[in-house]
Amino acid sequence: MKRHRTHVFGEVLRTTVAQEQEWSKGVDGRGGERARPQMPVSSVGEDRAILLGFSMMAFSALMFFLVGITTVKPYVNSNWKEEASCVLLQADILKEWVDCRGVSTVPCLRVTVNLTASNQSALLHFDEESVFLSPECFYIPKCQMDRAALQDEVQRVKTIVASKLENSSCLTDPTGTPWYPHVILKRKYTLETVLFALLWPCLLLGGGALLVGLVKLTQFLAHLSSEMCSETARSRLTSGHTRGKLYRLHRRSSIQSPT
């Protein structure tokens, strides 16, 4: 009787193992496509966010190019770096007015200073750009047809220069003409100006890269969560099926054994 019970239990166990193997092959083979985690499809909002991020980075590159030409290059190539002490010698309005864009003529305020270090006279300009626009003038007003208004404006500037620039610091160009040099009151392109101009394309580039990175991180976390959920569901299904088989095996062996 014990031999018969052992034989029955062995047959049932082999049948159960065979069914378990077939079920496992079915899960890995035919049902593998259902169990395999799928890549989450990008939503329209994510695609637009990525497109916006790359557009921001492309636009920042264009801004870097424009800022480099208009601000960084003049600052790097500028030779107005040596400071000097300037004493005002004379500020007068020239009798001959200068041409203003071929439309009219405007008065020219010329300011002459003395360089304390070299005891040499020089023409004072407001910044390096005015040296090229008007080599003889410290200040020229905007173009207009009212000659009296132009004269009054230049006269006011002359009064301010005479009261404020009696003794001040100025910048010289070592590569300029040594016999009658030009000096400027201040630089148009300073380090603060360059850094402020570079701030906006840097913010735009960082914002675009951050936006793309956040979207990619969200997609990666969604894919990882989908894989974990699929693995959890598969393990639960496998353990439930195994417990059911063992329970049926136990019931069958109990029924077939004699009381």
PyMOL commands that set and color helices and strands:
alter all, ss='L'
color gray80, all
select helices_A, chain A and resi 2-28+32-35+44-77+128-133+147-164+191-256
alter helices_A, ss='H'
color red, helices_A
select strands_A, chain A and resi 82-93+98-100+104-106+109-115+120-125+167-172+182-184
alter strands_A, ss='S'
color yellow, strands_A
deselect
rebuild
show_as cartoon
